Amino acid sequence: MTAPTSRTDKGTRGFELDLHVTFTRPLPEAQARAALLALPGFTVDLYRPHPNPTGQTSTQTPEEVPGVPSARLTGPLTDPDAIRAGLAALLGGDARYVEVGLRGFLRSAQGQTEWMPWRRNVVLPRADVARVTFEESIRFVLE
């Protein structure tokens, strides 16, 4: 069974928590999903290298493609302190850096999601998770 990878609420707009996690090294899918359990309740998209980026004939099967280098999690902001604890757990484990913020979106009646650009970026040391505030359109980069 595969988990859904995108939301399809149609004709809505608002703000959702948007997190990008880049791992220290590409992880096998099971290990990447296990690391992301520190932040439960979000829609997860695992980013993988394309098995054939140049369009040439490839001998690699999808199972032979290197692991998951990064992931995106989206969903509602429910408990800021729990999110900070999850970020600290990720940064203390397999994450190289994390980008997090409340991002504006607009979903058309057809289900297409348009994400609004970030107004400002704030770069923090990875140990300063407590300084992350969840202000609309501000992205925090913890590295």
C-alpha positions in Angstrom: 0.0 0.0 0.0 1.4 3.4 -0.9 0.6 6.6 1.0 -1.0 9.5 -0.9 1.5 12.0 -2.1 -0.6 15.1 -2.7 -3.7 16.7 -1.4 -6.6 17.4 -3.7 -8.8 19.8 -1.8 -10.3 21.8 -4.6 -11.0 25.5 -4.7 -9.3 26.4 -1.4 -6.6 28.7 -0.3 -4.7 29.3 2.9 -1.4 28.4 4.6 0.1 25.0 5.2 3.3 24.0 6.9 5.9 23.2 4.2 9.0 21.3 5.2 11.9 20.2 3.0 14.4 17.8 4.5 17.7 17.0 2.9 19.4 13.9 4.2 23.2 13.7 4.9 23.3 10.9 2.3 20.7 9.2 0.1 18.7 6.8 2.3 16.8 3.6 1.4 13.1 4.4 1.2 12.3 2.5 4.4 15.0 4.4 6.4 13.9 7.8 5.0 10.3 7.1 5.9 11.4 6.0 9.4 13.4 9.2 9.9 10.4 11.3 8.9 8.2 9.6 11.6 9.6 12.3 13.9 7.0 14.6 12.1 3.8 12.5 12.0 0.6 13.6 10.3 2.0 15.1 7.1 1.7 14.3 3.5 5.1 13.0 2.4 6.7 13.2 -1.0 10.1 11.4 -1.3 12.4 12.9 -3.9 14.5 10.5 -5.9 16.9 10.9 -8.7 15.4 10.1 -12.1 16.4 6.6 -13.2 17.2 7.9 -16.6 18.0 11.7 -16.5 19.6 12.0 -19.9 16.9 10.0 -21.8 19.4 7.4 -22.9 18.8 3.7 -22.5 19.5 2.7 -19.0 20.3 -0.7 -17.6 19.2 0.3 -14.1 15.9 -1.0 -12.7 13.9 1.3 -10.4 15.1 -0.7 -7.4 18.8 0.0 -8.4 18.4 3.7 -8.4 20.2 5.3 -5.5 18.3 6.1 -2.3 16.2 9.1 -1.3 18.3 12.3 -1.0 15.4 14.5 0.3 11.7 14.8 1.1 8.9 17.3 1.3 6.3 17.2 4.0 3.1 19.4 3.8 0.1 19.7 6.0 -1.6 21.8 8.7 0.3 23.4 11.6 -1.2 21.7 14.6 1.3 21.9 17.5 4.3 24.2 17.0 6.2 22.7 20.0 5.8 19.1 18.6 7.0 20.3 15.2 10.1 21.9 16.8 10.8 18.7 18.7 10.5 16.7 15.4 12.8 19.1 13.7 15.4 18.7 16.5 15.1 14.9 16.2 15.7 15.1 12.4 18.6 17.4 12.7 20.1 15.3 15.4 19.8 12.3 13.1 19.8 11.8 9.3 19.1 15.4 8.2 21.8 17.7 6.7 19.4 20.7 6.7 15.7 21.5 7.0 13.7 24.3 5.4 10.4 25.0 7.2 7.7 27.6 7.1 4.0 28.4 6.7 3.5 28.8 3.0 0.5 30.3 1.2 -1.3 28.2 -1.4 -4.2 28.3 -3.8 -5.8 25.2 -5.1 -7.9 25.6 -8.2 -11.2 23.9 -8.8 -9.3 21.4 -10.9 -7.1 20.5 -7.9 -3.9 22.2 -9.2 -1.9 23.7 -6.3 -0.1 27.0 -6.7 2.4 27.8 -3.9 3.1 31.4 -3.1 6.8 32.5 -3.0 8.5 33.0 0.3 8.6 36.7 1.5 11.7 36.2 3.6 14.3 33.6 4.5 15.9 33.2 7.9 19.0 31.1 8.3 19.6 29.6 11.7 22.2 27.2 13.1 20.7 23.7 13.4 20.8 23.9 17.2 18.4 26.9 17.2 15.2 25.1 16.5 13.5 26.9 19.4 13.9 30.2 17.4 11.7 28.9 14.6 8.4 30.8 14.5 5.6 29.9 12.2 4.9 33.2 10.6 3.1 33.2 7.3 5.4 33.3 4.2 8.7 33.2 6.2 11.0 30.2 5.5 13.5 29.1 8.2 16.5 27.2 7.0 18.2 25.1 9.8 21.7 24.0 8.8 
